[in-house]
Amino acid sequence: MLDQSSYKNIEPSEDSAAAVSAYLRSDSIPRAMPLIAAKESHDDRSAIQPHDYLGVARDIGNGMINEVAEHKTDMLLTLGESALAGAVFRLAPPVVRTSIVLGGLYVGGYELGKNATTWINDASTVVNGSSHTAEELTKAHVGLEHIGGGFVELGVGWKGFNAGMYAPELYGAASKTYSSFVDGNLNRNLYKNLRADADTIPAAFGKYFADGKEAINWHENPAWLKTTTDAVSAKTAGVADWGSTAINAPWLKQATGAVRSGVEEVHSRLNPNAARARAERLSDLAEAVHEDVAVRLAVAERTITQAVLDQLSAPGEATRIKLAVVKNPNAAGAIHAKLAFDENPTIRIAVADKTRDPALLAKLANDESAQVRIIVASKTDDPAVFTKLAGDQSRQVRLIVAERTSDPASVKKLADDEDLLVRNSARENPFFA
């Protein structure tokens, strides 16, 4: 309804419609001014509102304080549970401890990945509070306070876990410290005990505790498991001894031999080639110890049995027989490795010439015979062997290294060699810089 007094203040117009329009304009403008002013004030505050980074730290700190002040019982429970977990960890075998650590890392990583986005969003909401609603801010504050409380719980849990894990060492350190205090070996001045002097109670306790921790071998089974294992071993020792005696009984060996012979006989009838191979093997074994050198030489050249070759490469065997063993294409690497340290340089030269094993060539690079080292230098591709032989006393060895090595350091060294031919060969090497 139009206010009559206001209507009277309007200047007369040509018609009533114009009068009403003028009145509405004059009446609405004053009413709208407070709303416009409020909006502009809010926009100004939003424009200059700083980011509240300290609010994040404040919320986390409040959460830590609230946790300590209002959840003492929960903290004690966490401390006790963690101490129990630490004691179980200490009493567990090494394989179980490893499983616990890996499981803890997995769970911790999973929880971090699951909650990290929420924590970041809460922190962002608090930092940019002016662009969020009051409900969003409240929720973010609560979330950050929970993080602070979680830090306290984590710290208490870690302390409890360590207390349980090192309980024997803590008790031992406390006992030794008390004994030293009673014996008068520690300073009894309470003020001085607060300082880190060597003769104070805290320093003595810390030293005893550190010594106890260093004595722990986490790779060994705990004492209770050792005791149990020893007890089981003691109870089963008699059974093991009886089993060993029974297995080594003469009658059982005879029976086993008879069964093996029977199986080989059947196999020989079914497979004539296998029978011939067995006969040859038995023949070679017999002839390998024959007194006639010619017989042993023939066996060394033809046999395919490693046991026979091993017999014929024994110390004291004739040089030509051992040479035949080295040249036998059926000789395994173990035979070559055995003869690589033969006292006769002729045998070692033959091994160096025959073998293709890089590890064995590397060992032969230390041989006292220059001829062996020359062969090694001609065959090896190992940079470490080239580096060693680049300083060899034999000019021929150094010359071969200068021609074959691809190691720039060895080439550079040999380029300054005392021998002219070695120097020239090194400088012609493609890897000479």
Residue pairs with C-beta under 8 A, 6 or more apart in sequence:
2 20
2 23
3 27
6 23
6 26
6 27
7 19
7 23
10 19
10 22
10 23
10 26
11 22
12 19
13 19
13 22
45 130
46 130
46 131
49 129
49 130
51 127
51 128
52 126
52 127
52 128
52 129
53 127
55 126
55 127
55 129
56 123
56 126
56 127
56 144
59 126
59 140
59 141
59 144
59 145
59 148
60 144
60 145
60 147
60 148
60 151
61 148
62 145
62 148
63 144
63 145
63 146
63 147
63 148
63 149
63 150
63 151
63 152
64 148
64 149
64 151
64 152
65 148
66 145
66 148
66 149
67 75
67 148
67 149
67 152
67 153
68 75
68 152
71 149
74 153
75 152
75 153
75 156
78 153
78 156
78 157
78 160
79 156
79 157
79 159
79 160
79 163
80 160
81 157
81 160
82 156
82 157
82 158
82 159
82 160
82 161
82 163
82 164
83 160
83 161
83 163
83 164
83 167
84 164
85 160
85 161
85 164
86 160
86 161
86 162
86 163
86 164
86 165
86 166
86 167
87 164
87 165
87 167
88 164
89 97
89 100
89 161
89 164
89 165
90 164
90 165
90 166
90 167
90 168
90 222
91 222
91 224
92 100
92 222
93 221
93 222
93 225
94 218
94 219
94 220
94 221
97 218
118 143
119 143
119 144
119 147
121 140
122 139
122 140
122 143
122 144
122 147
123 140
123 144
125 132
125 136
125 137
125 139
125 140
126 137
126 140
126 141
126 144
129 137
132 140
163 170
166 209
166 212
166 213
168 212
169 209
169 212
169 213
169 216
170 209
172 208
172 212
173 205
173 206
173 208
173 209
173 212
174 205
176 204
176 208
177 186
177 201
177 204
177 205
177 208
180 186
180 204
181 188
181 201
181 204
185 199
186 199
186 200
186 201
186 204
187 193
187 197
187 199
187 200
187 201
192 200
193 200
193 201
193 202
194 200
194 202
196 202
196 203
197 203
220 226
221 229
246 252
264 278
267 274
267 275
268 274
268 275
268 278
269 275
281 305
281 308
284 299
284 302
284 303
284 305
284 308
285 305
285 307
285 308
285 311
287 295
287 296
287 298
287 299
288 296
288 299
288 303
288 308
288 311
288 312
289 296
289 311
290 296
290 299
293 318
293 320
293 321
296 312
296 317
296 318
296 321
297 318
297 320
297 321
297 324
299 308
299 312
300 309
300 312
300 321
300 322
300 324
300 325
300 328
301 324
301 327
301 328
303 309
303 328
303 330
304 330
306 330
306 331
306 332
306 334
306 335
309 325
309 328
309 330
309 331
309 332
309 335
310 334
310 335
310 338
312 321
312 322
312 324
312 325
313 322
313 325
313 335
313 338
313 339
315 342
315 343
319 344
319 346
319 347
322 339
322 342
322 344
322 347
323 346
323 347
323 350
325 331
325 335
325 339
326 335
326 336
326 339
326 347
326 350
326 351
326 354
327 350
327 354
333 355
333 357
333 360
336 351
336 354
336 355
336 357
336 360
337 357
337 360
339 347
339 348
339 350
339 351
340 348
340 351
340 352
340 355
340 360
340 363
340 364
341 348
342 348
342 351
345 367
345 368
345 369
345 371
345 372
348 364
348 367
348 369
348 372
349 369
349 371
349 372
349 375
351 360
351 364
352 361
352 364
352 367
352 372
352 375
352 376
352 379
353 375
355 361
355 364
356 379
358 380
358 381
358 382
361 376
361 379
361 380
361 382
361 385
362 380
362 382
362 384
362 385
364 372
364 373
364 375
364 376
365 373
365 376
365 377
365 380
365 385
365 388
365 389
367 373
367 376
370 392
370 393
370 394
370 396
370 397
373 389
373 392
373 394
373 397
374 394
374 396
374 397
374 400
376 385
376 389
377 385
377 386
377 389
377 392
377 397
377 400
377 401
377 404
378 400
378 404
380 386
383 405
383 406
383 407
383 410
386 401
386 404
386 405
386 406
386 407
386 410
387 407
387 409
387 410
389 397
389 398
389 401
390 398
390 401
390 402
390 405
390 407
390 410
390 413
390 414
391 398
391 413
392 398
392 401
395 419
395 421
395 422
398 414
398 417
398 419
398 422
399 419
399 421
399 422
399 425
401 410
401 414
402 411
402 414
402 417
402 422
402 425
402 426
402 429
403 425
403 429
405 411
405 414
405 429
405 431
406 431
407 431
408 431
408 432
408 433
411 426
411 429
411 431
411 432
411 433
412 426
412 432
412 433
414 422
414 423
414 425
414 426
415 423
415 426
415 427
415 432
416 423
417 423
417 426
426 432
